[in-house]
């Protein structure tokens, strides 16, 4: 009987330790960038460099976030260090896995057509956008991931 009691207590302690270890882990976050989409939904085909036009999707995948209301902020910082865009999105967690995305649309200025055609400058008007971008992903105001991609013309 004593052996059974000791084994039961040991199993209970191990179960409690395993549960508390999972709680300490907390949510897991991963990010990637893509230009691939189907009907406005980004596909899981990561890339790290983009051309001077089109959309760049920043995708945040979350696993194990506490159920309830949350907010994500995604900050797009250009190569000079200037914050160009911020996406703020409140969301509700009902399940273990969540996928949230935002996009940055790269559009050439209209007056750059003359430079591109007659002067041969394919990057005309996009100089401030060329280079390494940094994107900060925040959940409930806490920085959870920082990632980068390049714009190449």
DOROKE-482186 format. One record per residue: x, y, z of N, C-alpha, C in turn; residue in one letter. Coordinates in steps of 0.1 Angstrom, whole numbers, plus 2048, in hexadecimal, padded with zeros to 3 digits. Example, Ala and Ser with C-alpha at 12.3 -4.5 7.8 and 13.67 -1.06 7.14 Angstrom:
! residues 2
8847C784E87B7D384E8847DF84EA
8807EA8478897F584788180084FS
//
This chain:
! residues 153
8087F480080080080080980D800X
81480C80881C81880882381B7FBX
8278107F482D8117E68238177DDX
8168147DD80C8197D580A8287D7X
80A82B7E48088397E88148427E3X
82083D7E582C8447E182C8467D2X
82883C7CB82883C7BC81D8467B7X
8128467BE8078507BB80B85E7BDX
8128617C881786E7CB8218727C1X
82A8697BE83586C7B482F8707A6X
8258687A281E86B795817878795X
81187C7A180A8887A28148947A1X
81F8927A882A89D7A782F89E799X
83289379283789478582D89B77BX
82089877D81589E7758158AD778X
8168B17858168C07888228C7782X
82E8C078383A8C677D8388C876EX
8338BE7678318BF7598278CA755X
81D8CB75D8138D675A8198E475CX
8208E57678268F276A8318F6760X
8388EC75B8438EE75083C8F3744X
8308EE7408298F2734824901736X
82090474281B91174582691B744X
83291874983E92074884292373AX
84091973184491B72383C92671CX
82F92771F82793171982592F70AX
81F93A70481D9386F58299386EDX
8289326E18349316D88309396CCX
8399416C783794A6BB8419466B0X
83C9476A484594669884095068EX
84995568584695F67B84D95B66EX
84795F66384D95E65684796964DX
84D96B64284897563884696D62BX
83C97262383896C61783197660DX
83297360182A97B5F781F9725F1X
8209655F381695C5EE80995D5F5X
7FE95E5ED7F195E5F37E79575EAX
7DC9535F07D194D5E97C59545EFX
7BD95B5E77B19625EC7B496B5F8X
7BF9725F87C397B6037C897560FX
7CB96860F7D096061B7DE95D617X
7E89616207F695D61D7F894E61EX
80194961680493B61681193961EX
81392D62281F92A62A82B927620X
82F93161983B93061084493B614X
84C93A61E85494562385F949619X
86195661A86C95C611872968619X
87E96C61688597661D888983615X
88598260888798E60087B9905F6X
87999D5F386D9A15EB8719AB5E1X
8699AC5D686B9B75CC8659C45D1X
8659CE5C88619DB5CB8529DD5CAX
84A9D35C783C9D55C68359C95CCX
8289CA5D08219BF5D581F9BF5E4X
81A9B45EA8189B35F88239AB5FEX
8279AF60A82F9A76138279A361FX
82499662081C99262C82698E637X
82399364382998F64F820986657X
82397A65981A97065F82096C66DX
81796D67781A96968581295D688X
81895268C81294669081494469FX
8099426A68099416B58039346B9X
80A92E6C38059216C88059236D8X
7FA91F6DE7F991F6EC7F792C6F3X
7F19366EC7EE9426F37E19406FBX
7E19467067D594570F7C8949708X
7BE94270A7B19457047AC952709X
7A59597007A09667037A39716F9X
7A297E6FD7A49896F57B398D6F5X
7B89906E97C69956E87C799F6DDX
7D39A56DC7D69AE6D17E49AC6CBX
7E59AD6BE7F29AC6B87F59B96B1X
8019BE6B28069CA6AB8129C56A3X
8129C969681D9C668D8229D3688X
82F9D568B8369E268783F9DF67BX
83E9E66718469E56658509F1665X
85D9EE6668679F86678709F765BX
871A02654879A02647888A02649X
890A0163E89EA006408A5A0B647X
89FA176478A5A2364E8A1A2365DX
899A19661895A1966F888A20672X
881A25668875A2C66A869A2266AX
860A24674854A1B67484BA20669X
848A1865F840A1B654831A18656X
82FA0D65C821A0865E820A0166BX
813A016708109F967C8029F367AX
8019E667C7F59DF67B7F19DB68AX
7E59DF68E7E09DB69B7D39D3699X
7D39C769F7C89BE69D7C49B76AAX
7B89BA6AF7B39B36BB7AE9A56B6X
7B099B6BE7AC98D6BA7A89856C6X
7A097B6C479B9726CE7A19646CCX
7A695E6D77AC9516D67A29476DBX
79E93D6D37959336D679C9256D6X
7A79246CF7AE9186CD7BC9196CFX
7C490E6CE7D290F6D27DB9166C7X
7D79146BA7DF91A6B07D89266AAX
7E09306A77DB93C6A17E5941696X
7DF94768B7E894C6807E295A67DX
7EB96467E7E797267C7F1978672X
7EC9806697F598665F7F199565DX
7FB99C6587FA9AA6538029AB647X
8009B563F8089B763380C9C5631X
8179C662A81C9D362681C9D3616X
8159DD6118149DE60281F9E85FDX
8279E35F48319EB5EE82C9F05E1X
82B9FD5DF825A035D382FA0E5CEX
833A0D5C283CA175BC834A245BAX
83BA2F5BC835A3C5B9832A3D5AAX
828A455A6824A4659882FA4D590X
835A5759683FA5F58F84CA5758CX
84EA4B59285AA4458F85AA3C582X
84EA3C57B84DA3556E857A3B564X
858A49564861A5055A86FA4C55DX
873A4C56A881A4856E884A3956AX
87AA3056C87CA2256987DA2055AX
875A26552875A24544880A2B53DX
881A3853F88BA40538899A4153EX
89AA4054B8A7A415518ADA33555X
8A5A295548AAA1B5578ABA18565X
8A5A2056E8A6A1E57C89AA16581X
89BA09583890A0158788CA03595X
894A0959E891A0B5AC88CA195AEX
88AA215A4887A2F5A687AA305AEX
87BA395B8870A3C5C186EA325CDX
876A285CD875A1D5D7882A1D5E0X
88BA275DF897A275E6896A255F5X
88CA2B5FB88AA2A609885A1D60EX
880A1560487AA086088849FC605X
88F9FF5FE8999F45FB8A29F2606X
8A39E560A8AC9E16158A59D861FX
8AB9D762A8A69CE63589B9D563DX
8909CF63D8849D36468849CB652X
8809D165D87E9CA66A86F9CA66EX
86A9BF67285C9BF67685C9BA685X
8559C168D8539BD69B8459B869DX
8449AD6A38379A66A68349A76B5X
82A9AE6B98279AF6C78199A96CAX
8189A26D580B99C6D98099A26E7X
7FD9A86E97FA9AF6F58059B86FAX
80A9C06F18159CA6F38229C46F6X
8249B76F68319B16F98379AD6EBX
8449B06E984B9AC6DD84D99D6DEX
8489966D48499876D48539826C9X
85498A6BF85D9866B48619936ACX
86D9926A787399D69E879995693X
87699968687B99267B87D99D670X
8859986658889A265B88799B64DX
8859A46438859A063588C9AB62DX
88F9A86208959B261888C9B560CX
88D9C26088869C75FC8929C95F2X
8919C35E689C9C45DC8959C85CFX
89A9D25C98959D65BB89F9D45B0X
//
